[in-house]
């Protein structure tokens, strides 16, 4: 088999989703659940399109709710961007890293005693609040914008190659 869009290029690998062969130009790494997968251009386009759709829906809901409750257009725009960024920060591959999973497992092991369940719940809430805070900083300070631009470029690239 050969790459769907570049049949003369050397095949780099097979898509983890559909099994299609892809070249260096058409293969993309996607991290899910602490595992690295390589997707073909078509599956990558579907993947990033889904992320963009979800993030836009979140932003629209935040905008509408803020407009309803605050009746302030500028504040509503801020909330839309805030939740849009929070989503991108939340899905950042940093949360798939072994560090966070080991940290959660350590908390589970330390607090297995039934008398310590309240303390475990408090620590889990603290960890969740830290994750939300870090997600906000990751998303608000550029990650959401850079990822959106990258995703739009992938979608345009696939559309351009599909026309050929």
Order of alpha helices (4+ residues) and beta strands (2+ residues): beta-beta-beta-beta-alpha-alpha-alpha-alpha-alpha
